[in-house]
Amino acid sequence: MSPSTSPAQSTATSHAPSISGAQVFKKFIGYYSKYKFLFWFDLVCATLLACIDLAFPQLLNFFTRDFFLQPAPVVLGALGLICVGMVALYLLRTGCQWFIARWGHVMGARMEADMRADLFDQYQRLSFSYYDKNNTGEMMSRLVTDLFDVSELAHHGPENIFICSLKIIGSFVLLFFINVPLTLIMLVCTVVMAAYAAWINYRKRVIFTENRRTMAGVNSRIQDALGGMRVVKSFGNEVLEAKKFEHTNRLFVDTKERSYKFMGRFHAVNSLFTGLLYTIVVVGGGYFMVQGQIEPTDLAIYALYIGIFLSPIEQLINFAEQFQKGYAGFRRFAEIMAITPAIQDRPGAVELERAACANSSSNETGGSGVRGDIRYENVSFSYDDATEVLHGFTLHASAGKTTALVGPSGGGKTTTCSLLPRFYDVCEGRVSIDGADVRDVTLASLRRTVGIVQQDVYLFDGTIRDNILYGNPEASNAEVIEAAKRANIHDTIMEFENGYDTYVGERGARLSGGQKQRISIARVFLKNPPILILDEATSALDNESERHVQESLAELSKGRTTLVIAHRLSTIRNADKIAVVDEGHVVEEGTHDELIALGGTYARYCAMQFGV
């Protein structure tokens, strides 16, 4: 028996694993690799911008203390060159600012798109066990809302830190040349201010994470209510849904209010620090001027530099909030990306067609391709370490034949069929196709081999043609029409004003149940798989629709290995084999006549349904 990942094991991977801050940072930095030129040129522009801002007070100091004191003809003769130089300098600054504002944001948007594509791919890799436990609205929140703030962080993060660091460090270096004692006082005050900012933002991190979670809850509540709007209206429960939404919305407001409480205190204290710095300049500057340790012109230059480094400090303070939002969003993103899918290809997995050919040539027929001989061998399965749904389940579905599964709800019929395309993995035993364990073949080839028609049909937003093409996106228009004819839906489609270009609405809302079902059958015709699963495909239809769909299913099943789950026993009387599944294992199997003659569970079901 091949080892497998049990549902119990897969559950462990379904929850977002804990990841360290270093791992989050490393993953975030990795997204810059595709945009190295934009990133480095952005920093070059940031460097030039910071240097030009730092240079202006020095230029002013040079002109006012030295150059402008020279004879008038010399000064007047040079003013034109000074004007050209200053204009060129600030044109360069303008160009740098333009690049940062435009291409820096473009880089952030592209990184956001890369993250969103990676997250969407990860969602598609995750197994059914993950979707069993997580809400669609919350997943959409991670995909859309969380990553928006990440985009802003990706652009402004390195740029803001770099520019502000240059300006602050450069300002202090130049201030030390003017007056060391006064600058030391300013430095101590600034360090205290920075420490307070770091402490407050550390405390705000938890609140921003809660904001993300409650926003995901709002999205989840909206998605659930809008998705079930027909049920809401049919029960007249709009007021109830409004109360549910109000509760979720209130949780979000509460976390926002907590964050704004911190923000108000934070900005108020920082405003106090800013006033304190200017007070130190005036009082300290006056003291050192009286002592003869600083010139009046130097004090004016000193005040200019205070303005230069206060601006980046305020930027960093504002950026701190942006960082917390972006970090919280990216951490939630990174947690999902760190999940290992419970169902994935094993090392050395081969194409099912290749494995089937190898087994066929080494055994009896020597044929090619997938024949569709299915075996469940002593299979056991449970969801989340709960009571076993299947135990000791053994069944053989012969290639090209129809095998029906009947029995009470919860007996394990749908679970049995879900194990075949590896929506879940068995805990014990094995499921094989043409002798090949389904865990030893690639998922792509396995699922390419199996077609499924379900009771709850899902049609995608788009046209009828789009939905049929889902079975084979490369199919021609003629093949689409042929599939529709074989599904007994072509004539109905042509009665619509726009024919195959008819818009189906969300989840096929503009079509009847029978029409949706036959369109889903048409796309399976287009897929043309050798194995077919029919999961109660007609149980929700009226008699007329059921007749049309049954004709389509009969055509679809020809020459294919078919597993049928049915509660209406009239639909499976002609099956080649009927297996009665109860309490997780097969209790009876045979043809309809054989099981009636046996007088057991199946005969009792028939008596209840047909009154015989």
TORPAPA-481929 format. One record per residue (C-alpha): residue number from 1; residue in three letters; x, y, z. Coordinates in Angstrom, 1 decimal, padded with zeros to 4 digits. Example, Ala and Ser with C-alpha at 12.3 -4.5 7.8 and 13.67 -1.06 7.14 Angstrom:
    nr   rest       c1       c2       c3
     1    ALA    012.3   -004.5    007.8
     2    SER    013.7   -001.1    007.1
END
This chain:
    nr   rest       c1       c2       c3
     1    MET    000.0    000.0    000.0
     2    SER    001.3    003.4   -001.0
     3    PRO    001.7    006.0    001.8
     4    SER   -000.6    008.9    001.6
     5    THR   -001.5    012.1    003.2
     6    SER   -004.5    011.5    005.4
     7    PRO   -007.2    014.1    006.0
     8    ALA   -006.0    014.4    009.5
     9    GLN   -002.6    015.4    008.2
    10    SER   -004.0    017.7    005.5
    11    THR   -005.9    019.5    008.2
    12    ALA   -002.7    020.6    009.7
    13    THR   -001.7    022.3    006.5
    14    SER   -005.1    023.9    006.0
    15    HIS   -004.5    026.5    008.7
    16    ALA   -002.1    029.3    008.0
    17    PRO    001.2    028.4    009.6
    18    SER    003.1    030.7    011.9
    19    ILE    005.9    032.6    010.1
    20    SER    008.6    034.8    011.5
    21    GLY    009.1    038.5    010.8
    22    ALA    012.4    037.6    009.0
    23    GLN    010.5    035.2    006.7
    24    VAL    007.9    037.9    005.9
    25    PHE    010.6    040.4    005.2
    26    LYS    012.6    038.0    003.0
    27    LYS    009.5    037.1    001.0
    28    PHE    008.6    040.8    000.5
    29    ILE    012.1    041.7   -000.7
    30    GLY    011.9    038.9   -003.2
    31    TYR    009.1    040.7   -005.1
    32    TYR    011.6    043.5   -006.0
    33    SER    013.8    041.1   -008.1
    34    LYS    011.8    041.5   -011.3
    35    TYR    012.0    045.3   -011.1
    36    LYS    015.6    045.9   -010.1
    37    PHE    016.1    048.7   -012.6
    38    LEU    013.0    050.6   -011.5
    39    PHE    014.0    050.0   -007.8
    40    TRP    017.6    051.2   -008.1
    41    PHE    016.8    054.1   -010.4
    42    ASP    014.0    055.1   -007.9
    43    LEU    016.6    055.2   -005.1
    44    VAL    019.1    057.2   -007.3
    45    CYS    016.3    059.8   -007.9
    46    ALA    015.6    059.8   -004.2
    47    THR    019.3    060.4   -003.5
    48    LEU    019.5    063.3   -005.9
    49    LEU    016.3    064.8   -004.5
    50    ALA    017.6    064.6   -000.9
    51    CYS    021.0    066.0   -001.9
    52    ILE    019.4    069.0   -003.7
    53    ASP    017.2    069.7   -000.6
    54    LEU    020.3    069.5    001.7
    55    ALA    022.4    071.7   -000.7
    56    PHE    020.1    074.7   -000.7
    57    PRO    020.9    076.0    002.8
    58    GLN    024.6    075.6    002.1
    59    LEU    024.3    077.5   -001.2
    60    LEU    022.3    080.2    000.6
    61    ASN    025.0    080.3    003.3
    62    PHE    027.7    080.6    000.7
    63    PHE    026.0    083.4   -001.3
    64    THR    024.9    085.5    001.7
    65    ARG    028.2    085.2    003.7
    66    ASP    030.7    085.3    000.9
    67    PHE    029.7    085.8   -002.8
    68    PHE    027.1    088.5   -002.4
    69    LEU    029.5    090.6   -000.4
    70    GLN    031.8    091.0   -003.5
    71    PRO    031.6    094.2   -005.7
    72    ALA    028.3    094.8   -007.4
    73    PRO    029.6    094.3   -011.0
    74    VAL    030.9    090.8   -010.1
    75    VAL    027.6    089.8   -008.4
    76    LEU    025.4    091.2   -011.1
    77    GLY    027.5    089.5   -013.8
    78    ALA    027.2    086.2   -012.1
    79    LEU    023.4    086.3   -011.4
    80    GLY    022.5    085.0   -014.8
    81    LEU    024.8    081.9   -014.3
    82    ILE    023.4    081.4   -010.8
    83    CYS    019.9    081.6   -012.2
    84    VAL    020.6    079.0   -014.9
    85    GLY    022.4    076.8   -012.4
    86    MET    019.5    077.0   -009.9
    87    VAL    016.9    076.3   -012.6
    88    ALA    018.9    073.3   -013.9
    89    LEU    019.2    072.0   -010.3
    90    TYR    015.5    072.2   -009.7
    91    LEU    014.6    070.9   -013.1
    92    LEU    016.7    067.9   -012.1
    93    ARG    014.8    067.7   -008.8
    94    THR    011.5    068.0   -010.7
    95    GLY    012.5    065.1   -013.0
    96    CYS    013.4    062.9   -010.0
    97    GLN    010.1    063.7   -008.3
    98    TRP    008.2    062.8   -011.5
    99    PHE    010.0    059.5   -011.8
   100    ILE    009.4    058.6   -008.2
   101    ALA    005.7    059.6   -008.4
   102    ARG    005.0    057.8   -011.6
   103    TRP    007.3    054.8   -012.0
   104    GLY    007.6    054.2   -008.3
   105    HIS    003.9    053.8   -008.2
   106    VAL    004.0    051.6   -011.4
   107    MET    006.5    049.4   -009.7
   108    GLY    004.3    049.0   -006.6
   109    ALA    001.2    048.3   -008.7
   110    ARG    003.1    045.6   -010.7
   111    MET    004.4    044.0   -007.5
   112    GLU    000.8    044.0   -006.2
   113    ALA   -000.4    042.3   -009.4
   114    ASP    002.4    039.7   -009.0
   115    MET    001.4    039.0   -005.4
   116    ARG   -002.3    038.8   -006.4
   117    ALA   -001.4    036.3   -009.2
   118    ASP    000.7    034.2   -006.8
   119    LEU   -002.1    034.2   -004.2
   120    PHE   -004.7    033.2   -006.8
   121    ASP   -002.4    030.4   -008.0
   122    GLN   -002.0    029.3   -004.4
   123    TYR   -005.8    029.3   -003.9
   124    GLN   -006.1    027.0   -006.9
   125    ARG   -003.4    024.6   -005.5
   126    LEU   -005.0    024.4   -002.1
   127    SER   -007.1    021.3   -001.5
   128    PHE   -010.8    020.9   -000.8
   129    SER   -010.0    020.5    002.9
   130    TYR   -008.9    024.2    002.9
   131    TYR   -012.1    025.4    001.3
   132    ASP   -014.1    023.3    003.7
   133    LYS   -012.9    025.5    006.5
   134    ASN   -012.5    028.9    005.0
   135    ASN   -015.0    031.5    003.8
   136    THR   -014.9    032.9    000.3
   137    GLY   -015.4    036.4    001.5
   138    GLU   -012.3    036.2    003.7
   139    MET   -010.3    034.8    000.8
   140    MET   -011.4    037.6   -001.4
   141    SER   -010.4    040.1    001.3
   142    ARG   -006.8    038.7    001.3
   143    LEU   -006.8    038.8   -002.5
   144    VAL   -008.0    042.4   -003.0
   145    THR   -008.1    044.6    000.2
   146    ASP   -004.9    043.3    001.9
   147    LEU   -002.8    043.7   -001.1
   148    PHE   -003.8    047.3   -001.9
   149    ASP   -001.9    048.6    001.1
   150    VAL    001.0    046.3    000.3
   151    SER    001.3    048.1   -003.1
   152    GLU    001.7    051.4   -001.3
   153    LEU    004.3    049.9    001.1
   154    ALA    006.2    048.4   -001.8
   155    HIS    006.6    051.8   -003.5
   156    HIS    006.9    054.2   -000.6
   157    GLY    008.7    051.9    001.9
   158    PRO    012.3    051.9    000.6
   159    GLU    012.0    055.3   -001.0
   160    ASN    010.6    057.0    002.1
   161    ILE    013.1    055.3    004.4
   162    PHE    016.0    056.2    002.1
   163    ILE    015.1    059.8    001.5
   164    CYS    014.2    060.5    005.1
   165    SER    017.3    058.8    006.4
   166    LEU    019.5    060.9    004.0
   167    LYS    017.9    064.1    005.0
   168    ILE    017.9    063.5    008.7
   169    ILE    021.5    062.2    008.8
   170    GLY    022.7    064.9    006.4
   171    SER    021.0    067.6    008.4
   172    PHE    022.5    066.5    011.7
   173    VAL    026.0    066.2    010.1
   174    LEU    025.7    069.8    008.8
   175    LEU    024.2    071.1    012.0
   176    PHE    027.1    069.7    014.0
   177    PHE    029.4    072.0    011.9
   178    ILE    027.3    075.0    012.9
   179    ASN    027.0    074.3    016.7
   180    VAL    027.8    071.1    018.5
   181    PRO    026.1    071.6    021.9
   182    LEU    022.8    072.8    020.4
   183    THR    022.8    070.0    017.9
   184    LEU    023.4    067.4    020.7
   185    ILE    020.3    068.8    022.5
   186    MET    018.3    068.5    019.3
   187    LEU    019.6    064.9    018.7
   188    VAL    018.5    063.8    022.2
   189    CYS    015.1    065.2    021.7
   190    THR    014.8    063.6    018.3
   191    VAL    015.9    060.2    019.6
   192    VAL    013.2    060.4    022.4
   193    MET    010.7    061.3    019.7
   194    ALA    011.7    058.3    017.5
   195    ALA    011.6    055.9    020.4
   196    TYR    008.1    057.0    021.3
   197    ALA    007.0    056.6    017.7
   198    ALA    008.4    053.1    017.5
   199    TRP    006.7    052.1    020.8
   200    ILE    003.3    053.4    019.7
   201    ASN    003.5    051.8    016.3
   202    TYR    004.5    048.5    017.8
   203    ARG    001.3    048.6    019.9
   204    LYS   -000.7    049.5    016.8
   205    ARG    000.5    046.5    014.9
   206    VAL   -002.0    044.2    016.7
   207    ILE   -004.8    046.6    016.0
   208    PHE   -004.1    046.8    012.3
   209    THR   -004.1    043.0    012.1
   210    GLU   -007.5    043.0    013.9
   211    ASN   -008.7    045.6    011.3
   212    ARG   -007.7    043.2    008.5
   213    ARG   -009.6    040.3    010.1
   214    THR   -012.7    042.3    010.8
   215    MET   -012.6    043.7    007.3
   216    ALA   -012.4    040.1    006.0
   217    GLY   -015.5    039.4    008.2
   218    VAL   -017.4    042.3    006.6
   219    ASN   -016.5    040.9    003.1
   220    SER   -017.5    037.4    004.2
   221    ARG   -020.9    038.7    005.6
   222    ILE   -021.6    040.6    002.4
   223    GLN   -020.6    037.7    000.1
   224    ASP   -022.8    035.3    002.1
   225    ALA   -025.8    037.6    002.1
   226    LEU   -025.6    038.5   -001.5
   227    GLY   -025.0    035.0   -002.6
   228    GLY   -028.1    033.8   -000.7
   229    MET   -030.2    036.8   -001.6
   230    ARG   -033.0    034.7   -003.1
   231    VAL   -033.2    032.7    000.1
   232    VAL   -033.2    035.9    002.1
   233    LYS   -036.0    037.4    000.2
   234    SER   -038.0    034.2    000.0
   235    PHE   -038.0    034.0    003.9
   236    GLY   -038.5    037.8    004.2
   237    ASN   -035.4    038.0    006.4
   238    GLU   -033.9    041.2    005.2
   239    VAL   -034.1    042.6    008.7
   240    LEU   -032.3    039.6    010.1
   241    GLU   -029.5    039.9    007.6
   242    ALA   -029.2    043.6    008.3
   243    LYS   -028.7    042.9    012.0
   244    LYS   -026.1    040.3    011.2
   245    PHE   -024.3    042.8    009.0
   246    GLU   -024.6    045.5    011.6
   247    HIS   -022.9    043.3    014.2
   248    THR   -020.0    042.6    011.9
   249    ASN   -019.8    046.2    010.8
   250    ARG   -019.7    047.3    014.4
   251    LEU   -016.8    045.1    015.2
   252    PHE   -014.9    046.7    012.3
   253    VAL   -015.8    050.2    013.6
   254    ASP   -014.6    049.3    017.1
   255    THR   -011.2    048.2    015.9
   256    LYS   -011.0    051.4    013.8
   257    GLU   -011.8    053.5    016.8
   258    ARG   -009.1    051.8    018.8
   259    SER   -006.6    052.5    016.0
   260    TYR   -007.7    056.2    015.8
   261    LYS   -007.4    056.5    019.5
   262    PHE   -003.7    055.6    019.2
   263    MET   -003.3    057.8    016.1
   264    GLY   -004.8    060.8    017.9
   265    ARG   -002.4    060.4    020.9
   266    PHE    000.5    059.7    018.5
   267    HIS    000.1    062.8    016.4
   268    ALA   -000.6    065.1    019.4
   269    VAL    002.6    064.0    021.1
   270    ASN    004.6    064.4    017.9
   271    SER    003.2    067.9    017.5
   272    LEU    004.4    068.6    021.0
   273    PHE    007.9    067.3    020.1
   274    THR    008.0    069.5    017.0
   275    GLY    007.1    072.6    019.0
   276    LEU    009.8    071.6    021.5
   277    LEU    012.4    071.4    018.8
   278    TYR    011.6    074.9    017.6
   279    THR    011.6    076.1    021.2
   280    ILE    015.1    074.7    021.6
   281    VAL    016.3    076.4    018.5
   282    VAL    015.0    079.8    019.6
   283    VAL    016.0    079.5    023.3
   284    GLY    019.2    077.6    022.7
   285    GLY    020.1    079.7    019.7
   286    GLY    019.6    082.9    021.7
   287    TYR    021.7    081.6    024.6
   288    PHE    024.6    080.5    022.4
   289    MET    024.4    083.8    020.4
   290    VAL    024.8    085.8    023.6
   291    GLN    027.8    083.5    024.5
   292    GLY    029.3    084.4    021.1
   293    GLN    029.2    080.7    020.0
   294    ILE    026.9    081.1    017.0
   295    GLU    026.5    083.9    014.4
   296    PRO    023.0    085.3    013.5
   297    THR    023.4    084.1    009.9
   298    ASP    024.3    080.6    011.2
   299    LEU    021.2    080.6    013.4
   300    ALA    019.1    081.3    010.3
   301    ILE    020.7    078.5    008.4
   302    TYR    020.2    076.3    011.5
   303    ALA    016.5    077.0    011.4
   304    LEU    016.4    076.1    007.7
   305    TYR    017.9    072.7    008.5
   306    ILE    015.5    072.1    011.3
   307    GLY    012.7    072.5    008.7
   308    ILE    014.5    070.1    006.4
   309    PHE    014.8    067.3    008.9
   310    LEU    011.5    067.9    010.6
   311    SER    009.7    067.2    007.2
   312    PRO    011.2    063.7    006.8
   313    ILE    010.5    063.0    010.5
   314    GLU    006.9    063.7    009.9
   315    GLN    007.0    061.6    006.7
   316    LEU    008.4    058.7    008.7
   317    ILE    005.7    059.1    011.3
   318    ASN    003.0    059.0    008.7
   319    PHE    004.8    056.2    006.9
   320    ALA    004.8    054.2    010.2
   321    GLU    001.0    053.8    009.9
   322    GLN    001.3    052.9    006.3
   323    PHE    003.9    050.3    007.1
   324    GLN    001.8    048.7    009.8
   325    LYS   -001.1    048.4    007.4
   326    GLY    001.1    047.0    004.6
   327    TYR    002.9    044.7    006.9
   328    ALA   -000.4    043.3    008.4
   329    GLY   -001.7    042.7    004.8
   330    PHE    001.5    041.1    003.6
   331    ARG    001.8    038.9    006.6
   332    ARG   -001.7    037.5    006.0
   333    PHE   -000.7    037.0    002.3
   334    ALA    002.6    035.3    003.3
   335    GLU    000.7    033.0    005.7
   336    ILE   -001.5    031.7    002.9
   337    MET    001.5    031.3    000.6
   338    ALA    003.3    029.2    003.3
   339    ILE    000.5    026.6    003.3
   340    THR    001.6    023.3    001.8
   341    PRO   -001.4    021.9   -000.3
   342    ALA   -002.6    018.7    001.2
   343    ILE   -003.1    017.2   -002.3
   344    GLN   -000.2    017.5   -004.7
   345    ASP    001.9    015.5   -007.1
   346    ARG    004.3    013.0   -005.5
   347    PRO    007.9    013.0   -006.5
   348    GLY    008.2    010.8   -009.5
   349    ALA    004.5    011.0   -010.4
   350    VAL    003.8    010.0   -014.0
   351    GLU    001.0    010.7   -016.5
   352    LEU   -002.0    008.4   -015.9
   353    GLU   -002.0    007.5   -019.6
   354    ARG    001.6    006.2   -019.3
   355    ALA    000.9    004.3   -016.1
   356    ALA   -002.3    002.8   -017.6
   357    CYS   -000.4    001.7   -020.8
   358    ALA    002.4    000.1   -018.7
   359    ASN   -000.1   -001.8   -016.6
   360    SER   -002.1   -002.9   -019.6
   361    SER    000.9   -004.1   -021.6
   362    SER    002.2   -006.0   -018.6
   363    ASN   -001.1   -007.6   -017.8
   364    GLU   -003.9   -008.7   -020.1
   365    THR   -004.9   -006.5   -023.0
   366    GLY   -001.8   -004.7   -024.1
   367    GLY   -004.0   -001.8   -025.1
   368    SER   -003.1    001.9   -025.1
   369    GLY   -004.6    004.9   -023.2
   370    VAL   -006.9    004.9   -020.2
   371    ARG   -009.5    002.1   -020.1
   372    GLY   -011.0    003.3   -016.9
   373    ASP   -011.0    000.1   -014.7
   374    ILE   -011.5    001.4   -011.2
   375    ARG   -010.8   -000.4   -008.0
   376    TYR   -011.3    000.7   -004.3
   377    GLU   -009.3   -001.6   -002.2
   378    ASN   -010.0   -001.7    001.6
   379    VAL   -010.3    002.1    001.7
   380    SER   -010.8    004.1    004.9
   381    PHE   -011.3    007.8    005.1
   382    SER   -012.4    010.5    007.6
   383    TYR   -012.6    014.2    007.6
   384    ASP   -010.5    016.0    010.3
   385    ASP   -010.0    012.9    012.5
   386    ALA   -013.8    012.6    012.9
   387    THR   -015.7    009.4    012.7
   388    GLU   -014.7    007.4    009.6
   389    VAL   -016.9    008.1    006.6
   390    LEU   -015.5    005.0    004.8
   391    HIS   -013.9    002.0    006.4
   392    GLY   -012.9   -001.2    004.6
   393    PHE   -014.6    000.0    001.4
   394    THR   -014.0   -002.3   -001.5
   395    LEU   -015.5   -001.9   -005.0
   396    HIS   -014.6   -002.8   -008.6
   397    ALA   -016.1   -000.6   -011.4
   398    SER   -015.3   -002.4   -014.7
   399    ALA   -014.0   -000.4   -017.6
   400    GLY   -016.7    000.9   -019.9
   401    LYS   -019.5   -000.1   -017.6
   402    THR   -021.9    001.8   -015.4
   403    THR   -021.7    001.3   -011.7
   404    ALA   -024.4    002.9   -009.5
   405    LEU   -024.0    003.8   -005.8
   406    VAL   -027.1    003.9   -003.8
   407    GLY   -027.8    004.2   -000.1
   408    PRO   -028.8    006.6    002.7
   409    SER   -027.6    010.1    002.9
   410    GLY   -024.3    010.3    004.8
   411    GLY   -023.4    006.7    003.8
   412    GLY   -020.3    007.7    001.9
   413    LYS   -021.4    007.7   -001.7
   414    THR   -020.2    011.3   -002.6
   415    THR   -017.0    010.8   -000.6
   416    THR   -016.3    007.6   -002.5
   417    CYS   -016.5    009.6   -005.8
   418    SER   -014.4    012.5   -004.4
   419    LEU   -011.5    010.1   -003.7
   420    LEU   -011.2    009.1   -007.4
   421    PRO   -010.0    012.5   -008.7
   422    ARG   -008.1    013.1   -005.5
   423    PHE   -010.2    015.9   -004.1
   424    TYR   -009.2    014.1   -000.9
   425    ASP   -006.7    011.3   -000.2
   426    VAL   -007.5    008.0    001.5
   427    CYS   -006.4    007.4    005.0
   428    GLU   -005.8    003.7    004.3
   429    GLY   -006.1    001.4    001.3
   430    ARG   -005.8    002.6   -002.3
   431    VAL   -007.9    003.8   -005.2
   432    SER   -006.6    002.7   -008.6
   433    ILE   -007.4    003.3   -012.3
   434    ASP   -006.2    000.6   -014.6
   435    GLY   -004.0   -000.7   -011.8
   436    ALA   -002.3    002.6   -011.2
   437    ASP   -002.7    004.2   -007.7
   438    VAL   -004.2    007.6   -008.2
   439    ARG   -001.6    009.0   -005.8
   440    ASP    001.2    007.9   -008.1
   441    VAL    000.0    009.8   -011.1
   442    THR    000.0    013.5   -011.8
   443    LEU   -003.1    015.5   -010.7
   444    ALA   -003.4    017.1   -014.2
   445    SER   -003.5    013.8   -016.0
   446    LEU   -005.9    012.3   -013.4
   447    ARG   -008.4    015.1   -013.5
   448    ARG   -008.1    015.3   -017.3
   449    THR   -009.4    011.7   -017.3
   450    VAL   -012.4    012.2   -015.0
   451    GLY   -015.5    014.2   -016.0
   452    ILE   -018.1    015.2   -013.3
   453    VAL   -021.7    016.2   -013.6
   454    GLN   -023.1    017.4   -010.3
   455    GLN   -026.5    018.1   -008.9
   456    ASP   -025.5    021.7   -008.0
   457    VAL   -024.4    023.0   -011.4
   458    TYR   -022.0    025.9   -011.4
   459    LEU   -022.0    028.0   -014.5
   460    PHE   -019.5    030.8   -014.8
   461    ASP   -020.4    034.4   -015.5
   462    GLY   -020.4    034.8   -019.3
   463    THR   -022.1    033.2   -022.3
   464    ILE   -023.4    029.8   -023.0
   465    ARG   -020.5    029.3   -025.4
   466    ASP   -018.0    030.3   -022.8
   467    ASN   -019.4    027.7   -020.3
   468    ILE   -019.4    024.9   -022.8
   469    LEU   -015.9    025.8   -023.9
   470    TYR   -014.8    025.3   -020.3
   471    GLY   -014.7    021.6   -021.1
   472    ASN   -012.0    022.3   -023.8
   473    PRO   -011.0    025.9   -024.3
   474    GLU   -009.2    025.0   -027.5
   475    ALA   -012.3    023.5   -029.2
   476    SER   -013.7    024.9   -032.4
   477    ASN   -017.2    026.4   -032.8
   478    ALA   -018.3    023.3   -034.6
   479    GLU   -017.2    021.1   -031.7
   480    VAL   -019.1    023.3   -029.3
   481    ILE   -022.3    022.9   -031.3
   482    GLU   -021.7    019.1   -031.6
   483    ALA   -021.3    018.8   -027.9
   484    ALA   -024.5    020.8   -027.3
   485    LYS   -026.4    018.6   -029.8
   486    ARG   -025.2    015.4   -028.0
   487    ALA   -026.3    017.0   -024.7
   488    ASN   -029.8    017.6   -026.2
   489    ILE   -029.5    021.4   -025.6
   490    HIS   -028.7    022.8   -029.1
   491    ASP   -032.3    023.4   -030.1
   492    THR   -033.0    025.2   -026.8
   493    ILE   -030.0    027.4   -027.2
   494    MET   -031.0    028.4   -030.7
   495    GLU   -034.4    029.6   -029.4
   496    PHE   -032.6    032.3   -027.4
   497    GLU   -032.3    035.6   -029.2
   498    ASN   -028.5    035.5   -029.0
   499    GLY   -028.0    031.8   -029.4
   500    TYR   -024.7    030.6   -028.0
   501    ASP   -023.8    034.2   -027.1
   502    THR   -026.6    034.4   -024.6
   503    TYR   -025.5    035.7   -021.3
   504    VAL   -026.2    033.1   -018.5
   505    GLY   -026.1    035.5   -015.5
   506    GLU   -024.4    034.8   -012.2
   507    ARG   -024.3    031.0   -011.6
   508    GLY   -026.6    030.6   -014.6
   509    ALA   -029.4    032.6   -013.0
   510    ARG   -031.1    033.3   -016.3
   511    LEU   -031.5    029.6   -017.2
   512    SER   -033.7    026.9   -015.8
   513    GLY   -032.3    024.0   -013.8
   514    GLY   -032.6    021.5   -016.7
   515    GLN   -031.0    023.9   -019.1
   516    LYS   -028.0    024.5   -016.8
   517    GLN   -027.7    020.8   -016.3
   518    ARG   -027.5    020.0   -020.0
   519    ILE   -025.0    022.8   -020.6
   520    SER   -022.8    021.2   -017.9
   521    ILE   -023.2    017.9   -019.7
   522    ALA   -022.2    019.5   -023.0
   523    ARG   -019.0    020.8   -021.5
   524    VAL   -018.2    017.2   -020.3
   525    PHE   -018.9    016.0   -023.8
   526    LEU   -016.3    018.5   -025.0
   527    LYS   -013.8    017.3   -022.4
   528    ASN   -014.4    013.8   -023.6
   529    PRO   -013.1    011.9   -020.5
   530    PRO   -012.9    008.1   -020.3
   531    ILE   -014.3    008.1   -016.8
   532    LEU   -017.5    009.8   -015.7
   533    ILE   -019.0    010.7   -012.3
   534    LEU   -022.7    011.5   -012.1
   535    ASP   -023.5    012.9   -008.7
   536    GLU   -027.3    012.9   -008.3
   537    ALA   -027.4    014.9   -011.6
   538    THR   -031.2    014.8   -011.9
   539    SER   -032.5    014.8   -008.3
   540    ALA   -033.4    018.5   -008.3
   541    LEU   -035.2    018.5   -011.7
   542    ASP   -038.9    018.3   -012.7
   543    ASN   -040.1    015.2   -014.7
   544    GLU   -039.8    016.9   -018.1
   545    SER   -036.3    018.3   -017.4
   546    GLU   -035.3    015.0   -016.0
   547    ARG   -036.3    013.1   -019.1
   548    HIS   -034.2    015.4   -021.3
   549    VAL   -031.2    015.2   -019.0
   550    GLN   -031.5    011.4   -018.7
   551    GLU   -031.3    011.2   -022.5
   552    SER   -028.2    013.4   -022.4
   553    LEU   -026.6    011.4   -019.7
   554    ALA   -027.3    008.1   -021.4
   555    GLU   -025.6    009.4   -024.5
   556    LEU   -022.7    010.8   -022.4
   557    SER   -022.2    007.5   -020.6
   558    LYS   -021.7    005.4   -023.8
   559    GLY   -018.3    003.7   -023.9
   560    ARG   -017.2    005.4   -020.6
   561    THR   -016.7    004.0   -017.1
   562    THR   -019.4    005.7   -015.2
   563    LEU   -020.0    006.0   -011.5
   564    VAL   -023.6    007.1   -010.7
   565    ILE   -024.8    008.4   -007.4
   566    ALA   -028.6    008.4   -007.4
   567    HIS   -031.5    008.5   -004.9
   568    ARG   -034.1    008.0   -007.7
   569    LEU   -033.7    004.3   -008.3
   570    SER   -035.6    004.4   -011.5
   571    THR   -032.6    006.2   -013.1
   572    ILE   -030.2    003.3   -012.4
   573    ARG   -032.2    000.2   -013.1
   574    ASN   -030.2   -000.6   -016.2
   575    ALA   -026.8   -000.1   -014.6
   576    ASP   -024.3   -002.9   -015.1
   577    LYS   -023.7   -003.0   -011.4
   578    ILE   -025.4   -001.5   -008.4
   579    ALA   -023.6   -001.1   -005.1
   580    VAL   -025.5   -000.4   -001.9
   581    VAL   -023.3    001.8    000.3
   582    ASP   -024.3    002.1    004.0
   583    GLU   -022.2    003.2    007.0
   584    GLY   -019.1    003.5    004.9
   585    HIS   -018.9    000.2    003.1
   586    VAL   -020.6   -001.8    000.4
   587    VAL   -023.3   -004.0    001.9
   588    GLU   -024.7   -005.4   -001.4
   589    GLU   -023.8   -005.4   -005.0
   590    GLY   -025.2   -006.8   -008.2
   591    THR   -027.6   -006.0   -011.0
   592    HIS   -031.1   -004.6   -010.3
   593    ASP   -032.7   -008.0   -010.8
   594    GLU   -030.1   -009.8   -008.6
   595    LEU   -030.5   -007.3   -005.8
   596    ILE   -034.3   -007.5   -005.9
   597    ALA   -034.1   -011.3   -005.8
   598    LEU   -031.7   -011.0   -002.8
   599    GLY   -034.5   -009.3   -000.9
   600    GLY   -032.1   -007.1    001.1
   601    THR   -031.5   -003.3    001.6
   602    TYR   -031.9   -002.5   -002.1
   603    ALA   -035.1   -004.4   -002.4
   604    ARG   -036.4   -002.5    000.6
   605    TYR   -035.5    000.9   -001.1
   606    CYS   -037.3   -000.2   -004.2
   607    ALA   -040.4   -001.1   -002.2
   608    MET   -040.4    002.3   -000.5
   609    GLN   -040.0    004.2   -003.8
   610    PHE   -042.2    002.1   -006.1
   611    GLY   -044.7    000.7   -003.6
   612    VAL   -043.9   -002.9   -004.5
END
